[in-house]
Amino acid sequence: MKLTEKIIDSTTGLKMKSGAIVEVHVIHSQNSDEKSLMIKTDDGVLSLDQDDISSFMDLFSKFLESF
C-alpha cells in the first residue's frame, strides 16, 4: 500500500487503488467559497470536499512531524 493510499483511506474512508498520483486540482465553487480537491491517479479519480481536505491536511502534517 502506498503512502498516498494510506493517507486518503484513513482520512475519507474511501478506498483508492494503489496508483500513483498524476494530477491534483483545486476546484472552486462558483456559488460559494467552498473548494474541493480532485486527485487523478493512473487508475482513477478521487474527489475530496472541504471537510475531507481539512482531515487530510491534519493527518498529513502529523505524518510530516514524525520525521
Jmol script that loads the backbone (N, CA, C; Angstrom):
load data "model"
ATOM      1  N   MET A   1       0.851  -1.180   0.000  1.00  0.00           N
ATOM      2  CA  MET A   1       0.000   0.000   0.000  1.00  0.00           C
ATOM      3  C   MET A   1       0.893   1.239   0.000  1.00  0.00           C
ATOM      4  N   LYS A   2       0.623   2.142  -0.894  1.00  0.00           N
ATOM      5  CA  LYS A   2       1.422   3.361  -0.989  1.00  0.00           C
ATOM      6  C   LYS A   2       0.988   4.374   0.056  1.00  0.00           C
ATOM      7  N   LEU A   3       1.875   5.304   0.370  1.00  0.00           N
ATOM      8  CA  LEU A   3       1.596   6.324   1.373  1.00  0.00           C
ATOM      9  C   LEU A   3       0.334   7.116   1.043  1.00  0.00           C
ATOM     10  N   THR A   4       0.184   7.511  -0.220  1.00  0.00           N
ATOM     11  CA  THR A   4      -0.993   8.299  -0.592  1.00  0.00           C
ATOM     12  C   THR A   4      -2.270   7.516  -0.328  1.00  0.00           C
ATOM     13  N   GLU A   5      -2.243   6.233  -0.586  1.00  0.00           N
ATOM     14  CA  GLU A   5      -3.427   5.408  -0.351  1.00  0.00           C
ATOM     15  C   GLU A   5      -3.738   5.338   1.143  1.00  0.00           C
ATOM     16  N   LYS A   6      -2.731   5.174   1.979  1.00  0.00           N
ATOM     17  CA  LYS A   6      -2.948   5.106   3.423  1.00  0.00           C
ATOM     18  C   LYS A   6      -3.538   6.399   3.942  1.00  0.00           C
ATOM     19  N   ILE A   7      -3.003   7.541   3.512  1.00  0.00           N
ATOM     20  CA  ILE A   7      -3.487   8.841   3.996  1.00  0.00           C
ATOM     21  C   ILE A   7      -4.914   9.081   3.538  1.00  0.00           C
ATOM     22  N   ILE A   8      -5.200   8.880   2.270  1.00  0.00           N
ATOM     23  CA  ILE A   8      -6.540   9.154   1.751  1.00  0.00           C
ATOM     24  C   ILE A   8      -7.558   8.193   2.355  1.00  0.00           C
ATOM     25  N   ASP A   9      -7.211   6.915   2.464  1.00  0.00           N
ATOM     26  CA  ASP A   9      -8.139   5.937   3.010  1.00  0.00           C
ATOM     27  C   ASP A   9      -8.462   6.236   4.474  1.00  0.00           C
ATOM     28  N   SER A  10      -7.463   6.581   5.266  1.00  0.00           N
ATOM     29  CA  SER A  10      -7.729   6.844   6.676  1.00  0.00           C
ATOM     30  C   SER A  10      -8.423   8.186   6.878  1.00  0.00           C
ATOM     31  N   THR A  11      -8.299   9.095   5.933  1.00  0.00           N
ATOM     32  CA  THR A  11      -8.931  10.406   6.042  1.00  0.00           C
ATOM     33  C   THR A  11     -10.399  10.349   5.632  1.00  0.00           C
ATOM     34  N   THR A  12     -10.687   9.718   4.512  1.00  0.00           N
ATOM     35  CA  THR A  12     -12.029   9.774   3.941  1.00  0.00           C
ATOM     36  C   THR A  12     -12.806   8.479   4.076  1.00  0.00           C
ATOM     37  N   GLY A  13     -12.121   7.393   4.365  1.00  0.00           N
ATOM     38  CA  GLY A  13     -12.783   6.105   4.406  1.00  0.00           C
ATOM     39  C   GLY A  13     -13.009   5.541   3.009  1.00  0.00           C
ATOM     40  N   LEU A  14     -12.592   6.272   1.991  1.00  0.00           N
ATOM     41  CA  LEU A  14     -12.757   5.797   0.619  1.00  0.00           C
ATOM     42  C   LEU A  14     -11.575   4.921   0.241  1.00  0.00           C
ATOM     43  N   LYS A  15     -11.848   3.902  -0.499  1.00  0.00           N
ATOM     44  CA  LYS A  15     -10.783   3.022  -0.954  1.00  0.00           C
ATOM     45  C   LYS A  15     -10.222   3.557  -2.256  1.00  0.00           C
ATOM     46  N   MET A  16      -8.927   3.615  -2.333  1.00  0.00           N
ATOM     47  CA  MET A  16      -8.258   4.060  -3.544  1.00  0.00           C
ATOM     48  C   MET A  16      -7.259   2.988  -3.933  1.00  0.00           C
ATOM     49  N   LYS A  17      -7.239   2.634  -5.182  1.00  0.00           N
ATOM     50  CA  LYS A  17      -6.257   1.663  -5.638  1.00  0.00           C
ATOM     51  C   LYS A  17      -4.866   2.253  -5.465  1.00  0.00           C
ATOM     52  N   SER A  18      -3.872   1.435  -5.542  1.00  0.00           N
ATOM     53  CA  SER A  18      -2.515   1.889  -5.233  1.00  0.00           C
ATOM     54  C   SER A  18      -1.835   2.558  -6.422  1.00  0.00           C
ATOM     55  N   GLY A  19      -2.570   3.373  -7.145  1.00  0.00           N
ATOM     56  CA  GLY A  19      -1.997   4.088  -8.282  1.00  0.00           C
ATOM     57  C   GLY A  19      -1.217   5.312  -7.863  1.00  0.00           C
ATOM     58  N   ALA A  20      -0.303   5.709  -8.698  1.00  0.00           N
ATOM     59  CA  ALA A  20       0.482   6.908  -8.435  1.00  0.00           C
ATOM     60  C   ALA A  20      -0.365   8.142  -8.735  1.00  0.00           C
ATOM     61  N   ILE A  21      -0.172   9.206  -7.950  1.00  0.00           N
ATOM     62  CA  ILE A  21      -0.889  10.454  -8.202  1.00  0.00           C
ATOM     63  C   ILE A  21      -0.307  11.091  -9.457  1.00  0.00           C
ATOM     64  N   VAL A  22      -1.195  11.428 -10.390  1.00  0.00           N
ATOM     65  CA  VAL A  22      -0.788  12.014 -11.660  1.00  0.00           C
ATOM     66  C   VAL A  22      -1.053  13.513 -11.678  1.00  0.00           C
ATOM     67  N   GLU A  23      -2.224  13.932 -11.188  1.00  0.00           N
ATOM     68  CA  GLU A  23      -2.599  15.347 -11.170  1.00  0.00           C
ATOM     69  C   GLU A  23      -3.400  15.637  -9.902  1.00  0.00           C
ATOM     70  N   VAL A  24      -3.288  16.871  -9.424  1.00  0.00           N
ATOM     71  CA  VAL A  24      -4.117  17.343  -8.311  1.00  0.00           C
ATOM     72  C   VAL A  24      -4.698  18.693  -8.719  1.00  0.00           C
ATOM     73  N   HIS A  25      -6.025  18.833  -8.607  1.00  0.00           N
ATOM     74  CA  HIS A  25      -6.701  20.071  -8.985  1.00  0.00           C
ATOM     75  C   HIS A  25      -7.522  20.586  -7.810  1.00  0.00           C
ATOM     76  N   VAL A  26      -7.467  21.889  -7.564  1.00  0.00           N
ATOM     77  CA  VAL A  26      -8.351  22.535  -6.596  1.00  0.00           C
ATOM     78  C   VAL A  26      -9.507  23.113  -7.396  1.00  0.00           C
ATOM     79  N   ILE A  27     -10.729  22.761  -6.998  1.00  0.00           N
ATOM     80  CA  ILE A  27     -11.916  23.202  -7.717  1.00  0.00           C
ATOM     81  C   ILE A  27     -12.664  24.202  -6.832  1.00  0.00           C
ATOM     82  N   HIS A  28     -12.883  25.405  -7.347  1.00  0.00           N
ATOM     83  CA  HIS A  28     -13.584  26.466  -6.625  1.00  0.00           C
ATOM     84  C   HIS A  28     -15.045  26.470  -7.057  1.00  0.00           C
ATOM     85  N   SER A  29     -15.951  26.461  -6.084  1.00  0.00           N
ATOM     86  CA  SER A  29     -17.371  26.531  -6.373  1.00  0.00           C
ATOM     87  C   SER A  29     -17.723  27.940  -6.851  1.00  0.00           C
ATOM     88  N   GLN A  30     -18.552  28.031  -7.879  1.00  0.00           N
ATOM     89  CA  GLN A  30     -18.959  29.342  -8.399  1.00  0.00           C
ATOM     90  C   GLN A  30     -19.997  30.011  -7.503  1.00  0.00           C
ATOM     91  N   ASN A  31     -20.738  29.213  -6.727  1.00  0.00           N
ATOM     92  CA  ASN A  31     -21.831  29.755  -5.929  1.00  0.00           C
ATOM     93  C   ASN A  31     -21.468  30.004  -4.469  1.00  0.00           C
ATOM     94  N   SER A  32     -20.283  29.601  -4.051  1.00  0.00           N
ATOM     95  CA  SER A  32     -19.886  29.803  -2.654  1.00  0.00           C
ATOM     96  C   SER A  32     -18.365  29.844  -2.567  1.00  0.00           C
ATOM     97  N   ASP A  33     -17.872  29.957  -1.345  1.00  0.00           N
ATOM     98  CA  ASP A  33     -16.430  29.984  -1.126  1.00  0.00           C
ATOM     99  C   ASP A  33     -15.839  28.582  -0.977  1.00  0.00           C
ATOM    100  N   GLU A  34     -16.669  27.568  -1.148  1.00  0.00           N
ATOM    101  CA  GLU A  34     -16.196  26.204  -0.945  1.00  0.00           C
ATOM    102  C   GLU A  34     -15.244  25.761  -2.052  1.00  0.00           C
ATOM    103  N   LYS A  35     -14.322  24.932  -1.632  1.00  0.00           N
ATOM    104  CA  LYS A  35     -13.359  24.366  -2.565  1.00  0.00           C
ATOM    105  C   LYS A  35     -13.381  22.848  -2.412  1.00  0.00           C
ATOM    106  N   SER A  36     -13.028  22.159  -3.460  1.00  0.00           N
ATOM    107  CA  SER A  36     -12.856  20.719  -3.373  1.00  0.00           C
ATOM    108  C   SER A  36     -11.550  20.361  -4.075  1.00  0.00           C
ATOM    109  N   LEU A  37     -11.089  19.186  -3.811  1.00  0.00           N
ATOM    110  CA  LEU A  37      -9.819  18.730  -4.355  1.00  0.00           C
ATOM    111  C   LEU A  37     -10.077  17.497  -5.201  1.00  0.00           C
ATOM    112  N   MET A  38      -9.581  17.494  -6.421  1.00  0.00           N
ATOM    113  CA  MET A  38      -9.705  16.331  -7.283  1.00  0.00           C
ATOM    114  C   MET A  38      -8.311  15.754  -7.498  1.00  0.00           C
ATOM    115  N   ILE A  39      -8.149  14.504  -7.117  1.00  0.00           N
ATOM    116  CA  ILE A  39      -6.855  13.834  -7.262  1.00  0.00           C
ATOM    117  C   ILE A  39      -6.997  12.779  -8.341  1.00  0.00           C
ATOM    118  N   LYS A  40      -6.267  12.958  -9.431  1.00  0.00           N
ATOM    119  CA  LYS A  40      -6.263  11.970 -10.503  1.00  0.00           C
ATOM    120  C   LYS A  40      -5.070  11.051 -10.298  1.00  0.00           C
ATOM    121  N   THR A  41      -5.319   9.766 -10.386  1.00  0.00           N
ATOM    122  CA  THR A  41      -4.236   8.791 -10.313  1.00  0.00           C
ATOM    123  C   THR A  41      -4.169   8.051 -11.641  1.00  0.00           C
ATOM    124  N   ASP A  42      -3.197   7.195 -11.766  1.00  0.00           N
ATOM    125  CA  ASP A  42      -3.091   6.458 -13.018  1.00  0.00           C
ATOM    126  C   ASP A  42      -4.170   5.376 -13.139  1.00  0.00           C
ATOM    127  N   ASP A  43      -5.010   5.211 -12.115  1.00  0.00           N
ATOM    128  CA  ASP A  43      -6.085   4.224 -12.189  1.00  0.00           C
ATOM    129  C   ASP A  43      -7.434   4.739 -11.715  1.00  0.00           C
ATOM    130  N   GLY A  44      -7.620   6.060 -11.638  1.00  0.00           N
ATOM    131  CA  GLY A  44      -8.921   6.581 -11.246  1.00  0.00           C
ATOM    132  C   GLY A  44      -8.858   8.008 -10.746  1.00  0.00           C
ATOM    133  N   VAL A  45     -10.002   8.491 -10.231  1.00  0.00           N
ATOM    134  CA  VAL A  45     -10.128   9.868  -9.738  1.00  0.00           C
ATOM    135  C   VAL A  45     -10.771   9.813  -8.356  1.00  0.00           C
ATOM    136  N   LEU A  46     -10.278  10.657  -7.455  1.00  0.00           N
ATOM    137  CA  LEU A  46     -10.837  10.767  -6.121  1.00  0.00           C
ATOM    138  C   LEU A  46     -11.127  12.232  -5.855  1.00  0.00           C
ATOM    139  N   SER A  47     -12.346  12.539  -5.403  1.00  0.00           N
ATOM    140  CA  SER A  47     -12.722  13.923  -5.074  1.00  0.00           C
ATOM    141  C   SER A  47     -12.857  14.054  -3.568  1.00  0.00           C
ATOM    142  N   LEU A  48     -12.338  15.156  -3.023  1.00  0.00           N
ATOM    143  CA  LEU A  48     -12.418  15.426  -1.593  1.00  0.00           C
ATOM    144  C   LEU A  48     -13.086  16.773  -1.381  1.00  0.00           C
ATOM    145  N   ASP A  49     -14.072  16.854  -0.455  1.00  0.00           N
ATOM    146  CA  ASP A  49     -14.681  18.145  -0.149  1.00  0.00           C
ATOM    147  C   ASP A  49     -13.859  18.841   0.943  1.00  0.00           C
ATOM    148  N   GLN A  50     -14.312  20.005   1.409  1.00  0.00           N
ATOM    149  CA  GLN A  50     -13.516  20.778   2.362  1.00  0.00           C
ATOM    150  C   GLN A  50     -13.279  20.045   3.676  1.00  0.00           C
ATOM    151  N   ASP A  51     -14.271  19.307   4.171  1.00  0.00           N
ATOM    152  CA  ASP A  51     -14.078  18.544   5.410  1.00  0.00           C
ATOM    153  C   ASP A  51     -13.009  17.478   5.218  1.00  0.00           C
ATOM    154  N   ASP A  52     -13.058  16.788   4.066  1.00  0.00           N
ATOM    155  CA  ASP A  52     -12.058  15.776   3.759  1.00  0.00           C
ATOM    156  C   ASP A  52     -10.669  16.393   3.644  1.00  0.00           C
ATOM    157  N   ILE A  53     -10.595  17.580   3.031  1.00  0.00           N
ATOM    158  CA  ILE A  53      -9.303  18.255   2.851  1.00  0.00           C
ATOM    159  C   ILE A  53      -8.723  18.634   4.209  1.00  0.00           C
ATOM    160  N   SER A  54      -9.557  19.150   5.102  1.00  0.00           N
ATOM    161  CA  SER A  54      -9.073  19.515   6.438  1.00  0.00           C
ATOM    162  C   SER A  54      -8.535  18.294   7.170  1.00  0.00           C
ATOM    163  N   SER A  55      -9.266  17.201   7.110  1.00  0.00           N
ATOM    164  CA  SER A  55      -8.819  15.966   7.756  1.00  0.00           C
ATOM    165  C   SER A  55      -7.528  15.477   7.126  1.00  0.00           C
ATOM    166  N   PHE A  56      -7.455  15.549   5.820  1.00  0.00           N
ATOM    167  CA  PHE A  56      -6.266  15.126   5.093  1.00  0.00           C
ATOM    168  C   PHE A  56      -5.051  15.957   5.516  1.00  0.00           C
ATOM    169  N   MET A  57      -5.218  17.270   5.592  1.00  0.00           N
ATOM    170  CA  MET A  57      -4.105  18.154   5.949  1.00  0.00           C
ATOM    171  C   MET A  57      -3.653  17.914   7.393  1.00  0.00           C
ATOM    172  N   ASP A  58      -4.599  17.696   8.303  1.00  0.00           N
ATOM    173  CA  ASP A  58      -4.240  17.391   9.690  1.00  0.00           C
ATOM    174  C   ASP A  58      -3.423  16.103   9.764  1.00  0.00           C
ATOM    175  N   LEU A  59      -3.894  15.089   9.075  1.00  0.00           N
ATOM    176  CA  LEU A  59      -3.203  13.802   9.076  1.00  0.00           C
ATOM    177  C   LEU A  59      -1.834  13.915   8.415  1.00  0.00           C
ATOM    178  N   PHE A  60      -1.765  14.653   7.308  1.00  0.00           N
ATOM    179  CA  PHE A  60      -0.505  14.788   6.588  1.00  0.00           C
ATOM    180  C   PHE A  60       0.517  15.567   7.417  1.00  0.00           C
ATOM    181  N   SER A  61       0.081  16.610   8.130  1.00  0.00           N
ATOM    182  CA  SER A  61       1.019  17.374   8.968  1.00  0.00           C
ATOM    183  C   SER A  61       1.549  16.506  10.109  1.00  0.00           C
ATOM    184  N   LYS A  62       0.707  15.642  10.669  1.00  0.00           N
ATOM    185  CA  LYS A  62       1.167  14.717  11.711  1.00  0.00           C
ATOM    186  C   LYS A  62       2.189  13.746  11.130  1.00  0.00           C
ATOM    187  N   PHE A  63       1.939  13.311   9.906  1.00  0.00           N
ATOM    188  CA  PHE A  63       2.884  12.419   9.242  1.00  0.00           C
ATOM    189  C   PHE A  63       4.234  13.112   9.060  1.00  0.00           C
ATOM    190  N   LEU A  64       4.228  14.368   8.610  1.00  0.00           N
ATOM    191  CA  LEU A  64       5.473  15.110   8.392  1.00  0.00           C
ATOM    192  C   LEU A  64       6.227  15.352   9.698  1.00  0.00           C
ATOM    193  N   GLU A  65       5.489  15.566  10.790  1.00  0.00           N
ATOM    194  CA  GLU A  65       6.121  15.784  12.091  1.00  0.00           C
ATOM    195  C   GLU A  65       6.858  14.545  12.577  1.00  0.00           C
ATOM    196  N   SER A  66       6.491  13.384  12.064  1.00  0.00           N
ATOM    197  CA  SER A  66       7.119  12.145  12.526  1.00  0.00           C
ATOM    198  C   SER A  66       8.540  11.973  11.993  1.00  0.00           C
ATOM    199  N   PHE A  67       8.953  12.825  11.060  1.00  0.00           N
ATOM    200  CA  PHE A  67      10.313  12.721  10.512  1.00  0.00           C
ATOM    201  C   PHE A  67      11.289  13.549  11.285  1.00  0.00           C
TER     202      PHE A  67
END
end "model"
wireframe off; spacefill off
backbone 0.3
color backbone group
